[in-house]
């Protein structure tokens, strides 16, 4: 029964080639669990994290784990409740591959278009991503159509 549970926004595969995973992880424990899962993936090339986090969230305990797992961290700001891109990026310093991207309706597409087919993009940090995930992936946030 547990294997058949679908929980939108939790380790949700929203695209297969390249692999795009959406997770609303927004606190230390959920981010560390996400990192553990991503670390377990096989046949991956590069791991990219697109992240936007609310200003009220503390993620300092998970920063080292994020930096250990991901090859690049792309910081953005979905709305005014989130850390600014500069504030968020500063939390990951020092790190060799931090990117700052202004949020737009085409941000996810732009990132995917720059990836290799074997790369993995993880979108995380907030439930606020849901609106954009639904729009881009035709309600996959609500219904899993990949299985």
The first five atom37 places (N, CA, C, CB, O) and aatype in JSON, in Angstrom:
{
  "aatype": [20, 20, 20, 20, 20, 20, 20, 20, 20, 20, 20, 20, 20, 20, 20, 20, 20, 20, 20, 20, 20, 20, 20, 20, 20, 20, 20, 20, 20, 20, 20, 20, 20, 20, 20, 20, 20, 20, 20, 20, 20, 20, 20, 20, 20, 20, 20, 20, 20, 20, 20, 20, 20, 20, 20, 20, 20, 20, 20, 20, 20, 20, 20, 20, 20, 20, 20, 20, 20, 20, 20, 20, 20, 20, 20, 20, 20, 20, 20, 20, 20, 20, 20, 20, 20, 20, 20, 20, 20, 20, 20, 20, 20, 20, 20, 20, 20, 20, 20, 20, 20, 20, 20, 20, 20, 20, 20, 20, 20, 20, 20, 20, 20, 20, 20, 20, 20, 20, 20, 20, 20, 20, 20, 20, 20, 20, 20, 20, 20, 20, 20, 20, 20, 20, 20, 20, 20, 20, 20, 20, 20, 20, 20, 20, 20, 20, 20],
  "atom_mask": [
    [1, 1, 1, 1, 1],
    [1, 1, 1, 1, 1],
    [1, 1, 1, 1, 1],
    [1, 1, 1, 1, 1],
    [1, 1, 1, 1, 1],
    [1, 1, 1, 1, 1],
    [1, 1, 1, 1, 1],
    [1, 1, 1, 1, 1],
    [1, 1, 1, 1, 1],
    [1, 1, 1, 1, 1],
    [1, 1, 1, 1, 1],
    [1, 1, 1, 1, 1],
    [1, 1, 1, 1, 1],
    [1, 1, 1, 1, 1],
    [1, 1, 1, 1, 1],
    [1, 1, 1, 1, 1],
    [1, 1, 1, 1, 1],
    [1, 1, 1, 1, 1],
    [1, 1, 1, 1, 1],
    [1, 1, 1, 1, 1],
    [1, 1, 1, 1, 1],
    [1, 1, 1, 1, 1],
    [1, 1, 1, 1, 1],
    [1, 1, 1, 1, 1],
    [1, 1, 1, 1, 1],
    [1, 1, 1, 1, 1],
    [1, 1, 1, 1, 1],
    [1, 1, 1, 1, 1],
    [1, 1, 1, 1, 1],
    [1, 1, 1, 1, 1],
    [1, 1, 1, 1, 1],
    [1, 1, 1, 1, 1],
    [1, 1, 1, 1, 1],
    [1, 1, 1, 1, 1],
    [1, 1, 1, 1, 1],
    [1, 1, 1, 1, 1],
    [1, 1, 1, 1, 1],
    [1, 1, 1, 1, 1],
    [1, 1, 1, 1, 1],
    [1, 1, 1, 1, 1],
    [1, 1, 1, 1, 1],
    [1, 1, 1, 1, 1],
    [1, 1, 1, 1, 1],
    [1, 1, 1, 1, 1],
    [1, 1, 1, 1, 1],
    [1, 1, 1, 1, 1],
    [1, 1, 1, 1, 1],
    [1, 1, 1, 1, 1],
    [1, 1, 1, 1, 1],
    [1, 1, 1, 1, 1],
    [1, 1, 1, 1, 1],
    [1, 1, 1, 1, 1],
    [1, 1, 1, 1, 1],
    [1, 1, 1, 1, 1],
    [1, 1, 1, 1, 1],
    [1, 1, 1, 1, 1],
    [1, 1, 1, 1, 1],
    [1, 1, 1, 1, 1],
    [1, 1, 1, 1, 1],
    [1, 1, 1, 1, 1],
    [1, 1, 1, 1, 1],
    [1, 1, 1, 1, 1],
    [1, 1, 1, 1, 1],
    [1, 1, 1, 1, 1],
    [1, 1, 1, 1, 1],
    [1, 1, 1, 1, 1],
    [1, 1, 1, 1, 1],
    [1, 1, 1, 1, 1],
    [1, 1, 1, 1, 1],
    [1, 1, 1, 1, 1],
    [1, 1, 1, 1, 1],
    [1, 1, 1, 1, 1],
    [1, 1, 1, 1, 1],
    [1, 1, 1, 1, 1],
    [1, 1, 1, 1, 1],
    [1, 1, 1, 1, 1],
    [1, 1, 1, 1, 1],
    [1, 1, 1, 1, 1],
    [1, 1, 1, 1, 1],
    [1, 1, 1, 1, 1],
    [1, 1, 1, 1, 1],
    [1, 1, 1, 1, 1],
    [1, 1, 1, 1, 1],
    [1, 1, 1, 1, 1],
    [1, 1, 1, 1, 1],
    [1, 1, 1, 1, 1],
    [1, 1, 1, 1, 1],
    [1, 1, 1, 1, 1],
    [1, 1, 1, 1, 1],
    [1, 1, 1, 1, 1],
    [1, 1, 1, 1, 1],
    [1, 1, 1, 1, 1],
    [1, 1, 1, 1, 1],
    [1, 1, 1, 1, 1],
    [1, 1, 1, 1, 1],
    [1, 1, 1, 1, 1],
    [1, 1, 1, 1, 1],
    [1, 1, 1, 1, 1],
    [1, 1, 1, 1, 1],
    [1, 1, 1, 1, 1],
    [1, 1, 1, 1, 1],
    [1, 1, 1, 1, 1],
    [1, 1, 1, 1, 1],
    [1, 1, 1, 1, 1],
    [1, 1, 1, 1, 1],
    [1, 1, 1, 1, 1],
    [1, 1, 1, 1, 1],
    [1, 1, 1, 1, 1],
    [1, 1, 1, 1, 1],
    [1, 1, 1, 1, 1],
    [1, 1, 1, 1, 1],
    [1, 1, 1, 1, 1],
    [1, 1, 1, 1, 1],
    [1, 1, 1, 1, 1],
    [1, 1, 1, 1, 1],
    [1, 1, 1, 1, 1],
    [1, 1, 1, 1, 1],
    [1, 1, 1, 1, 1],
    [1, 1, 1, 1, 1],
    [1, 1, 1, 1, 1],
    [1, 1, 1, 1, 1],
    [1, 1, 1, 1, 1],
    [1, 1, 1, 1, 1],
    [1, 1, 1, 1, 1],
    [1, 1, 1, 1, 1],
    [1, 1, 1, 1, 1],
    [1, 1, 1, 1, 1],
    [1, 1, 1, 1, 1],
    [1, 1, 1, 1, 1],
    [1, 1, 1, 1, 1],
    [1, 1, 1, 1, 1],
    [1, 1, 1, 1, 1],
    [1, 1, 1, 1, 1],
    [1, 1, 1, 1, 1],
    [1, 1, 1, 1, 1],
    [1, 1, 1, 1, 1],
    [1, 1, 1, 1, 1],
    [1, 1, 1, 1, 1],
    [1, 1, 1, 1, 1],
    [1, 1, 1, 1, 1],
    [1, 1, 1, 1, 1],
    [1, 1, 1, 1, 1],
    [1, 1, 1, 1, 1],
    [1, 1, 1, 1, 1],
    [1, 1, 1, 1, 1],
    [1, 1, 1, 1, 1],
    [1, 1, 1, 1, 1]
  ],
  "atom_positions": [
    [[0.8, -1.19, 0.0], [0.0, 0.0, 0.0], [0.86, 1.27, 0.0], [-0.92, -0.01, 1.19], [0.57, 2.21, -0.73]],
    [[1.91, 1.29, 0.82], [2.74, 2.48, 0.91], [3.42, 2.78, -0.42], [3.8, 2.31, 2.01], [3.59, 3.95, -0.78]],
    [[3.81, 1.75, -1.16], [4.47, 1.96, -2.45], [3.57, 2.66, -3.46], [4.94, 0.64, -3.02], [4.06, 3.27, -4.41]],
    [[2.26, 2.58, -3.26], [1.31, 3.17, -4.2], [0.86, 4.57, -3.81], [0.11, 2.29, -4.31], [0.06, 5.19, -4.51]],
    [[1.36, 5.09, -2.69], [0.97, 6.42, -2.24], [1.63, 7.47, -3.14], [1.37, 6.64, -0.76], [2.82, 7.39, -3.44]],
    [[0.84, 8.42, -3.55], [1.35, 9.54, -4.32], [1.12, 10.81, -3.52], [0.68, 9.63, -5.72], [-0.01, 11.14, -3.18]],
    [[2.19, 11.52, -3.23], [2.11, 12.74, -2.44], [2.69, 13.86, -3.29], [2.88, 12.6, -1.08], [3.91, 14.03, -3.35]],
    [[1.83, 14.63, -3.96], [2.32, 15.69, -4.85], [3.28, 16.63, -4.13], [1.14, 16.48, -5.43], [3.06, 17.04, -2.99]],
    [[4.35, 16.96, -4.84], [5.31, 17.89, -4.28], [6.35, 17.26, -3.37], [4.6, 18.93, -3.54], [7.19, 17.97, -2.81]],
    [[6.3, 15.96, -3.22], [7.31, 15.25, -2.42], [8.01, 14.25, -3.32], [6.67, 14.54, -1.19], [7.44, 13.23, -3.7]],
    [[9.25, 14.56, -3.66], [10.05, 13.7, -4.54], [9.27, 13.35, -5.8], [10.47, 12.41, -3.8], [9.3, 12.21, -6.27]],
    [[8.58, 14.32, -6.33], [7.7, 14.12, -7.47], [8.46, 14.27, -8.79], [6.54, 15.11, -7.42], [9.0, 15.33, -9.09]],
    [[8.5, 13.19, -9.56], [9.09, 13.25, -10.89], [8.1, 13.96, -11.8], [9.45, 11.82, -11.43], [6.99, 13.47, -12.02]],
    [[8.5, 15.1, -12.34], [7.59, 15.86, -13.2], [8.05, 15.85, -14.65], [7.47, 17.29, -12.71], [7.32, 16.29, -15.55]],
    [[9.25, 15.34, -14.87], [9.74, 15.17, -16.24], [10.81, 14.1, -16.19], [10.3, 16.53, -16.85], [11.57, 14.0, -15.22]],
    [[10.88, 13.29, -17.26], [11.82, 12.17, -17.24], [13.09, 12.41, -18.04], [11.16, 10.97, -17.76], [14.12, 11.82, -17.71]],
    [[13.07, 13.24, -19.07], [14.27, 13.39, -19.89], [14.44, 14.83, -20.31], [14.19, 12.48, -21.11], [13.79, 15.25, -21.27]],
    [[15.29, 15.63, -19.67], [16.07, 15.22, -18.51], [15.18, 15.1, -17.28], [17.2, 16.22, -18.25], [14.07, 15.62, -17.23]],
    [[15.69, 14.4, -16.3], [14.94, 14.16, -15.08], [14.76, 15.46, -14.31], [15.64, 13.1, -14.21], [15.73, 16.16, -14.01]],
    [[13.49, 15.77, -13.98], [13.16, 16.95, -13.17], [12.33, 16.46, -12.0], [12.39, 18.06, -14.01], [11.3, 15.81, -12.18]],
    [[12.79, 16.77, -10.8], [12.12, 16.35, -9.57], [11.7, 17.6, -8.8], [13.04, 15.43, -8.69], [12.47, 18.55, -8.65]],
    [[10.46, 17.56, -8.32], [9.93, 18.68, -7.53], [9.72, 18.21, -6.11], [8.61, 19.22, -8.14], [9.12, 17.16, -5.87]],
    [[10.21, 19.0, -5.16], [9.98, 18.7, -3.75], [9.82, 20.02, -3.0], [11.16, 17.85, -3.15], [10.62, 20.94, -3.17]],
    [[8.8, 20.1, -2.18], [8.51, 21.33, -1.45], [9.4, 21.49, -0.22], [7.05, 21.35, -1.03], [9.14, 22.35, 0.62]],
    [[10.45, 20.69, -0.11], [11.36, 20.74, 1.04], [11.71, 22.19, 1.36], [12.65, 19.93, 0.76], [12.19, 22.93, 0.5]],
    [[11.47, 22.58, 2.62], [11.67, 23.98, 3.0], [12.17, 24.15, 4.43], [10.4, 24.74, 2.83], [12.14, 25.26, 4.98]],
    [[12.63, 23.06, 5.02], [13.25, 23.16, 6.34], [14.41, 22.16, 6.39], [12.21, 22.87, 7.5], [14.57, 21.35, 5.47]],
    [[15.2, 22.22, 7.43], [16.4, 21.39, 7.49], [16.12, 19.91, 7.3], [17.09, 21.6, 8.82], [16.78, 19.25, 6.5]],
    [[15.15, 19.37, 8.03], [14.88, 17.93, 7.95], [14.42, 17.5, 6.56], [13.85, 17.54, 8.98], [14.87, 16.48, 6.04]],
    [[13.51, 18.26, 5.97], [13.01, 17.87, 4.65], [14.06, 18.05, 3.57], [11.75, 18.67, 4.29], [14.11, 17.28, 2.61]],
    [[14.91, 19.05, 3.71], [15.98, 19.26, 2.73], [17.01, 18.14, 2.84], [16.65, 20.63, 2.95], [17.5, 17.65, 1.82]],
    [[17.35, 17.74, 4.04], [18.31, 16.63, 4.22], [17.72, 15.34, 3.67], [18.68, 16.46, 5.71], [18.44, 14.57, 3.04]],
    [[16.44, 15.09, 3.89], [15.8, 13.9, 3.31], [15.83, 13.95, 1.78], [14.34, 13.77, 3.81], [16.09, 12.94, 1.13]],
    [[15.58, 15.11, 1.22], [15.65, 15.28, -0.23], [17.07, 14.99, -0.73], [15.23, 16.71, -0.64], [17.24, 14.27, -1.71]],
    [[18.07, 15.53, -0.07], [19.46, 15.3, -0.46], [19.82, 13.83, -0.4], [20.41, 16.11, 0.43], [20.51, 13.31, -1.27]],
    [[19.34, 13.14, 0.64], [19.61, 11.7, 0.75], [19.01, 10.94, -0.43], [19.04, 11.15, 2.06], [19.64, 10.05, -0.99]],
    [[17.8, 11.3, -0.82], [17.16, 10.65, -1.96], [17.93, 10.94, -3.25], [15.7, 11.11, -2.09], [18.21, 10.02, -4.03]],
    [[18.25, 12.17, -3.48], [18.96, 12.55, -4.71], [20.32, 11.85, -4.77], [19.15, 14.09, -4.78], [20.75, 11.45, -5.84]],
    [[20.98, 11.71, -3.64], [22.26, 11.0, -3.6], [22.13, 9.54, -4.01], [22.86, 11.09, -2.2], [23.08, 8.95, -4.51]],
    [[20.95, 8.97, -3.8], [20.75, 7.55, -4.11], [20.49, 7.29, -5.59], [19.6, 7.02, -3.3], [20.5, 6.14, -6.02]],
    [[20.25, 8.33, -6.38], [19.95, 8.15, -7.79], [21.19, 7.63, -8.52], [19.47, 9.47, -8.43], [22.32, 8.01, -8.22]],
    [[20.95, 6.76, -9.49], [22.06, 6.25, -10.3], [21.93, 6.79, -11.71], [22.07, 4.69, -10.32], [20.91, 7.37, -12.08]],
    [[22.97, 6.61, -12.51], [22.99, 7.06, -13.91], [22.74, 8.56, -14.04], [21.94, 6.3, -14.71], [22.06, 9.0, -14.96]],
    [[23.28, 9.31, -13.15], [23.12, 10.75, -13.23], [24.42, 11.37, -13.72], [22.72, 11.33, -11.86], [25.49, 10.79, -13.57]],
    [[24.32, 12.52, -14.29], [25.51, 13.24, -14.74], [25.75, 14.38, -13.76], [25.34, 13.78, -16.2], [26.58, 14.25, -12.85]],
    [[25.06, 15.47, -13.92], [25.19, 16.6, -13.01], [23.86, 16.83, -12.3], [25.65, 17.89, -13.76], [22.79, 16.63, -12.87]],
    [[23.96, 17.26, -11.06], [22.78, 17.53, -10.24], [22.66, 19.03, -10.04], [22.86, 16.78, -8.88], [23.58, 19.67, -9.52]],
    [[21.52, 19.59, -10.44], [21.27, 21.02, -10.34], [20.09, 21.25, -9.39], [20.98, 21.64, -11.74], [19.08, 20.55, -9.46]],
    [[20.24, 22.21, -8.5], [19.17, 22.58, -7.57], [18.68, 23.98, -7.9], [19.65, 22.49, -6.1], [19.45, 24.93, -7.88]],
    [[17.39, 24.09, -8.19], [16.73, 25.39, -8.34], [15.96, 25.61, -7.05], [15.77, 25.45, -9.61], [15.07, 24.83, -6.71]],
    [[16.3, 26.67, -6.33], [15.76, 26.83, -4.98], [15.28, 28.26, -4.73], [16.8, 26.45, -3.94], [15.88, 29.23, -5.17]],
    [[14.16, 28.33, -4.0], [13.63, 29.58, -3.47], [13.04, 29.24, -2.11], [12.56, 30.23, -4.45], [12.23, 28.32, -2.0]],
    [[13.43, 29.97, -1.08], [13.04, 29.66, 0.3], [12.44, 30.9, 0.95], [14.26, 29.15, 1.13], [12.9, 32.02, 0.72]],
    [[11.41, 30.69, 1.77], [10.81, 31.8, 2.52], [11.8, 32.36, 3.53], [9.54, 31.34, 3.23], [12.61, 31.64, 4.11]],
    [[11.72, 33.66, 3.73], [12.6, 34.37, 4.67], [12.48, 33.82, 6.09], [12.28, 35.86, 4.68], [13.43, 33.91, 6.87]],
    [[11.34, 33.25, 6.43], [11.11, 32.76, 7.79], [11.71, 31.38, 8.04], [9.63, 32.72, 8.06], [11.68, 30.9, 9.18]],
    [[12.24, 30.74, 7.02], [12.76, 29.38, 7.16], [14.25, 29.4, 7.48], [12.51, 28.57, 5.87], [15.02, 30.19, 6.92]],
    [[14.64, 28.52, 8.39], [16.05, 28.35, 8.73], [16.53, 27.07, 8.07], [16.27, 28.31, 10.29], [15.99, 25.99, 8.31]],
    [[17.56, 27.2, 7.23], [18.08, 26.02, 6.54], [19.57, 25.83, 6.78], [17.81, 26.14, 5.04], [20.21, 25.03, 6.1]],
    [[20.12, 26.55, 7.74], [21.57, 26.53, 7.95], [22.12, 25.13, 8.25], [21.93, 27.47, 9.09], [23.26, 24.84, 7.9]],
    [[21.33, 24.26, 8.89], [21.81, 22.91, 9.2], [21.88, 22.01, 7.97], [20.91, 22.27, 10.24], [22.54, 20.98, 7.99]],
    [[21.2, 22.39, 6.9], [21.19, 21.56, 5.69], [22.1, 22.11, 4.58], [19.78, 21.44, 5.17], [22.23, 21.48, 3.53]],
    [[22.71, 23.26, 4.8], [23.54, 23.9, 3.76], [24.69, 23.0, 3.32], [24.08, 25.23, 4.28], [24.92, 22.83, 2.13]],
    [[25.42, 22.42, 4.28], [26.56, 21.58, 3.91], [26.11, 20.37, 3.1], [27.31, 21.13, 5.16], [26.81, 19.95, 2.18]],
    [[24.98, 19.8, 3.43], [24.46, 18.64, 2.7], [24.08, 19.04, 1.27], [23.24, 18.04, 3.43], [24.36, 18.3, 0.33]],
    [[23.45, 20.18, 1.12], [23.11, 20.67, -0.23], [24.38, 20.84, -1.06], [22.34, 22.02, -0.14], [24.43, 20.4, -2.21]],
    [[25.38, 21.46, -0.47], [26.63, 21.71, -1.2], [27.34, 20.4, -1.53], [27.55, 22.61, -0.38], [28.03, 20.32, -2.55]],
    [[27.19, 19.38, -0.69], [27.82, 18.09, -0.94], [27.15, 17.36, -2.11], [27.76, 17.23, 0.32], [27.83, 16.7, -2.89]],
    [[25.84, 17.48, -2.22], [25.08, 16.69, -3.19], [25.02, 17.34, -4.57], [23.68, 16.47, -2.68], [25.15, 16.65, -5.58]],
    [[24.82, 18.64, -4.63], [24.53, 19.29, -5.9], [25.77, 19.89, -6.54], [23.49, 20.38, -5.7], [26.65, 20.43, -5.87]],
    [[25.82, 19.77, -7.87], [26.91, 20.34, -8.66], [26.71, 21.84, -8.88], [27.03, 19.63, -10.0], [27.68, 22.59, -8.98]],
    [[25.45, 22.26, -8.96], [25.16, 23.69, -9.09], [23.92, 24.01, -8.28], [24.96, 24.09, -10.58], [23.01, 23.19, -8.13]],
    [[23.9, 25.22, -7.75], [22.76, 25.73, -6.98], [22.31, 27.0, -7.68], [23.14, 25.99, -5.46], [23.08, 27.95, -7.84]],
    [[21.05, 27.01, -8.09], [20.48, 28.16, -8.79], [19.48, 28.81, -7.83], [19.79, 27.72, -10.15], [18.45, 28.23, -7.5]],
    [[19.78, 30.01, -7.4], [18.94, 30.73, -6.45], [18.01, 31.68, -7.2], [19.8, 31.5, -5.42], [18.43, 32.39, -8.11]],
    [[16.75, 31.69, -6.79], [15.79, 32.62, -7.35], [14.85, 33.08, -6.24], [15.0, 31.97, -8.53], [14.91, 32.56, -5.13]],
    [[14.0, 34.03, -6.54], [13.02, 34.55, -5.58], [11.66, 34.52, -6.25], [13.39, 36.0, -5.11], [11.38, 35.33, -7.12]],
    [[10.8, 33.58, -5.83], [9.48, 33.42, -6.43], [8.58, 34.61, -6.14], [8.83, 32.15, -5.93], [7.87, 35.1, -7.02]],
    [[8.6, 35.08, -4.88], [7.75, 36.21, -4.49], [8.4, 36.97, -3.34], [6.34, 35.72, -4.09], [9.51, 36.64, -2.92]],
    [[7.73, 37.97, -2.83], [8.29, 38.84, -1.79], [8.44, 38.17, -0.43], [7.42, 40.05, -1.64], [9.12, 38.7, 0.44]],
    [[7.83, 37.02, -0.24], [7.98, 36.29, 1.02], [9.3, 35.52, 1.09], [6.81, 35.33, 1.21], [9.69, 35.03, 2.15]],
    [[9.97, 35.42, -0.04], [11.17, 34.61, -0.14], [12.43, 35.44, 0.11], [11.25, 33.94, -1.51], [12.42, 36.67, -0.02]],
    [[13.52, 34.74, 0.47], [14.81, 35.41, 0.52], [15.08, 36.02, -0.84], [15.94, 34.42, 0.93], [14.69, 35.47, -1.87]],
    [[15.75, 37.17, -0.86], [16.2, 37.7, -2.15], [17.26, 36.74, -2.7], [16.77, 39.18, -2.0], [17.81, 35.93, -1.96]],
    [[17.53, 36.85, -3.98], [18.53, 35.96, -4.58], [19.9, 36.15, -3.91], [18.64, 36.2, -6.09], [20.62, 35.18, -3.7]],
    [[20.24, 37.37, -3.59], [21.53, 37.63, -2.95], [21.59, 37.06, -1.53], [21.8, 39.14, -2.91], [22.6, 36.48, -1.13]],
    [[20.51, 37.22, -0.77], [20.47, 36.66, 0.58], [20.58, 35.14, 0.55], [19.18, 37.07, 1.3], [21.3, 34.54, 1.35]],
    [[19.86, 34.53, -0.38], [19.86, 33.07, -0.47], [21.23, 32.57, -0.93], [18.76, 32.58, -1.43], [21.78, 31.64, -0.34]],
    [[21.78, 33.17, -1.95], [23.09, 32.75, -2.46], [24.16, 32.88, -1.39], [23.47, 33.58, -3.7], [25.06, 32.04, -1.31]],
    [[24.08, 33.92, -0.57], [25.07, 34.13, 0.48], [25.1, 32.98, 1.48], [24.79, 35.45, 1.21], [26.15, 32.7, 2.07]],
    [[23.97, 32.3, 1.68], [23.92, 31.19, 2.62], [24.75, 30.0, 2.14], [22.48, 30.75, 2.83], [25.17, 29.18, 2.95]],
    [[24.99, 29.9, 0.84], [25.72, 28.76, 0.28], [27.22, 29.04, 0.08], [25.11, 28.36, -1.04], [27.96, 28.15, -0.34]],
    [[27.65, 30.25, 0.36], [29.07, 30.57, 0.17], [29.9, 30.0, 1.3], [29.27, 32.1, 0.08], [29.43, 30.0, 2.44]],
    [[31.1, 29.51, 1.04], [31.7, 29.41, -0.29], [31.2, 28.16, -1.01], [33.24, 29.39, -0.18], [31.04, 27.09, -0.41]],
    [[30.95, 28.3, -2.28], [30.55, 27.2, -3.17], [30.9, 27.63, -4.57], [29.01, 26.85, -3.04], [30.65, 28.78, -4.96]],
    [[31.48, 26.74, -5.34], [32.02, 27.1, -6.65], [30.98, 27.41, -7.71], [32.87, 26.01, -7.14], [31.26, 28.17, -8.63]],
    [[29.8, 26.85, -7.6], [28.85, 26.97, -8.71], [27.48, 27.44, -8.23], [28.72, 25.64, -9.43], [26.49, 26.71, -8.31]],
    [[27.43, 28.67, -7.74], [26.16, 29.3, -7.36], [25.75, 30.21, -8.51], [26.28, 30.1, -6.0], [26.55, 31.0, -9.01]],
    [[24.5, 30.07, -8.91], [23.97, 30.94, -9.96], [22.79, 31.7, -9.39], [23.55, 30.12, -11.23], [22.03, 31.18, -8.58]],
    [[22.66, 32.92, -9.81], [21.53, 33.76, -9.41], [20.7, 34.02, -10.65], [22.01, 35.11, -8.73], [21.22, 34.51, -11.66]],
    [[19.41, 33.69, -10.58], [18.52, 33.9, -11.72], [17.27, 34.62, -11.25], [18.16, 32.54, -12.4], [16.63, 34.22, -10.27]],
    [[16.92, 35.67, -11.95], [15.66, 36.35, -11.66], [14.53, 35.42, -12.05], [15.55, 37.71, -12.42], [14.59, 34.73, -13.07]],
    [[13.51, 35.4, -11.24], [12.39, 34.5, -11.5], [11.58, 35.01, -12.69], [11.5, 34.37, -10.26], [11.33, 36.2, -12.84]],
    [[11.18, 34.06, -13.54], [10.28, 34.37, -14.65], [9.5, 33.11, -14.98], [11.07, 34.89, -15.89], [9.82, 32.02, -14.52]],
    [[8.48, 33.27, -15.79], [7.66, 32.13, -16.21], [8.47, 31.14, -17.04], [6.44, 32.62, -17.01], [8.09, 29.97, -17.16]],
    [[9.58, 31.58, -17.61], [10.39, 30.71, -18.48], [11.66, 30.19, -17.8], [10.76, 31.45, -19.75], [12.47, 29.52, -18.43]],
    [[11.83, 30.49, -16.52], [13.06, 30.11, -15.83], [13.32, 28.61, -15.88], [12.99, 30.57, -14.38], [14.43, 28.19, -16.21]],
    [[12.32, 27.8, -15.57], [12.5, 26.34, -15.57], [12.88, 25.87, -16.97], [11.21, 25.62, -15.1], [13.82, 25.08, -17.12]],
    [[12.19, 26.34, -17.99], [12.52, 25.96, -19.37], [13.94, 26.36, -19.73], [11.54, 26.59, -20.35], [14.66, 25.57, -20.35]],
    [[14.35, 27.55, -19.35], [15.7, 28.02, -19.67], [16.76, 27.12, -19.04], [15.88, 29.46, -19.19], [17.77, 26.82, -19.67]],
    [[16.53, 26.71, -17.81], [17.49, 25.84, -17.12], [17.52, 24.47, -17.8], [17.12, 25.69, -15.62], [18.59, 23.93, -18.08]],
    [[16.34, 23.9, -18.06], [16.27, 22.59, -18.7], [16.94, 22.61, -20.06], [14.81, 22.14, -18.84], [17.65, 21.67, -20.42]],
    [[16.74, 23.67, -20.81], [17.34, 23.76, -22.15], [18.86, 23.83, -22.1], [16.81, 24.97, -22.87], [19.52, 23.51, -23.09]],
    [[19.43, 24.23, -20.97], [20.89, 24.3, -20.85], [21.5, 23.01, -20.3], [21.27, 25.47, -19.96], [22.72, 22.9, -20.18]],
    [[20.65, 22.03, -19.96], [21.12, 20.79, -19.35], [21.35, 19.7, -20.38], [20.12, 20.31, -18.31], [20.79, 19.73, -21.48]],
    [[22.18, 18.75, -20.02], [22.35, 17.52, -20.77], [21.18, 16.6, -20.42], [23.74, 16.84, -20.45], [20.61, 16.71, -19.33]],
    [[20.81, 15.69, -21.32], [19.69, 14.78, -21.07], [19.9, 13.88, -19.85], [19.45, 13.93, -22.28], [18.92, 13.39, -19.28]],
    [[21.13, 13.66, -19.45], [21.39, 12.8, -18.29], [21.46, 13.59, -16.99], [22.69, 12.03, -18.49], [21.55, 13.0, -15.91]],
    [[21.42, 14.9, -17.08], [21.45, 15.73, -15.88], [20.14, 15.61, -15.12], [21.72, 17.21, -16.24], [19.14, 15.12, -15.64]],
    [[20.16, 16.07, -13.88], [18.97, 16.08, -13.03], [18.76, 17.5, -12.52], [19.11, 15.07, -11.85], [19.69, 18.14, -12.03]],
    [[17.53, 17.98, -12.63], [17.15, 19.26, -12.03], [16.2, 18.98, -10.88], [16.48, 20.21, -13.09], [15.2, 18.28, -11.05]],
    [[16.51, 19.52, -9.73], [15.63, 19.43, -8.57], [15.12, 20.83, -8.28], [16.37, 18.82, -7.32], [15.9, 21.77, -8.12]],
    [[13.81, 20.97, -8.21], [13.17, 22.24, -7.89], [12.65, 22.1, -6.47], [11.99, 22.61, -8.92], [11.86, 21.2, -6.18]],
    [[13.09, 22.98, -5.58], [12.74, 22.8, -4.17], [12.67, 24.12, -3.43], [13.76, 21.9, -3.49], [13.05, 25.18, -3.94]],
    [[12.16, 24.03, -2.2], [12.21, 25.15, -1.29], [10.89, 25.72, -0.82], [12.95, 26.21, -1.9], [10.85, 26.46, 0.16]],
    [[9.79, 25.38, -1.51], [8.54, 26.02, -1.11], [7.33, 25.4, -1.81], [8.6, 27.5, -1.41], [7.43, 24.89, -2.92]],
    [[6.2, 25.47, -1.13], [4.92, 25.12, -1.76], [4.55, 26.14, -2.84], [3.8, 25.03, -0.7], [3.75, 25.84, -3.73]],
    [[5.13, 27.33, -2.76], [4.82, 28.35, -3.76], [5.24, 27.94, -5.17], [5.51, 29.65, -3.39], [4.73, 28.5, -6.15]],
    [[6.13, 26.99, -5.31], [6.49, 26.47, -6.64], [5.29, 25.8, -7.3], [7.66, 25.48, -6.53], [5.21, 25.75, -8.53]],
    [[4.35, 25.3, -6.51], [3.23, 24.53, -7.04], [2.48, 25.2, -8.17], [2.28, 24.23, -5.95], [2.13, 24.55, -9.15]],
    [[2.23, 26.48, -8.04], [1.51, 27.23, -9.07], [2.23, 27.15, -10.42], [1.34, 28.69, -8.65], [1.6, 26.96, -11.45]],
    [[3.53, 27.29, -10.4], [4.31, 27.28, -11.64], [4.5, 25.87, -12.18], [5.68, 27.92, -11.41], [4.53, 25.65, -13.39]],
    [[4.61, 24.91, -11.27], [4.71, 23.51, -11.67], [3.42, 23.09, -12.35], [5.02, 22.59, -10.45], [3.44, 22.44, -13.4]],
    [[2.28, 23.44, -11.76], [0.99, 23.1, -12.36], [0.83, 23.7, -13.74], [-0.15, 23.58, -11.46], [0.37, 23.03, -14.67]],
    [[1.21, 24.96, -13.88], [1.06, 25.65, -15.16], [1.94, 25.0, -16.23], [1.41, 27.14, -15.01], [1.48, 24.74, -17.35]],
    [[3.2, 24.75, -15.9], [4.14, 24.21, -16.88], [3.85, 22.75, -17.21], [5.56, 24.34, -16.37], [3.92, 22.35, -18.37]],
    [[3.52, 21.96, -16.21], [3.36, 20.52, -16.4], [1.9, 20.07, -16.39], [4.13, 19.78, -15.34], [1.61, 18.9, -16.12]],
    [[1.0, 20.97, -16.67], [-0.42, 20.63, -16.84], [-1.0, 19.86, -15.66], [-0.6, 19.82, -18.11], [-1.49, 18.74, -15.8]],
    [[-0.93, 20.48, -14.49], [-1.56, 19.95, -13.29], [-0.9, 18.7, -12.73], [-2.97, 19.66, -13.56], [-1.55, 17.95, -12.0]],
    [[0.37, 18.45, -13.05], [1.04, 17.31, -12.44], [1.22, 17.47, -10.95], [2.38, 17.1, -13.1], [1.48, 16.5, -10.24]],
    [[1.09, 18.7, -10.46], [1.17, 18.9, -9.02], [-0.03, 18.26, -8.33], [1.24, 20.4, -8.68], [0.04, 17.88, -7.16]],
    [[-1.12, 18.14, -9.06], [-2.34, 17.59, -8.51], [-2.5, 16.11, -8.84], [-3.54, 18.36, -9.01], [-2.9, 15.33, -7.99]],
    [[-2.19, 15.73, -10.06], [-2.39, 14.35, -10.5], [-1.1, 13.84, -11.14], [-3.59, 14.25, -11.5], [-0.51, 14.51, -11.99]],
    [[-0.66, 12.66, -10.72], [0.56, 12.07, -11.28], [0.2, 11.35, -12.58], [1.23, 11.09, -10.26], [-0.44, 10.3, -12.55]],
    [[0.61, 11.9, -13.7], [0.3, 11.31, -15.0], [1.48, 10.53, -15.58], [-0.12, 12.38, -15.98], [1.39, 10.02, -16.69]],
    [[2.58, 10.42, -14.83], [3.75, 9.73, -15.36], [3.7, 8.24, -15.08], [5.02, 10.32, -14.76], [4.4, 7.47, -15.75]],
    [[2.92, 7.81, -14.13], [2.86, 6.38, -13.78], [1.7, 5.69, -14.41], [2.78, 6.2, -12.28], [1.51, 4.49, -14.22]]
  ]
}
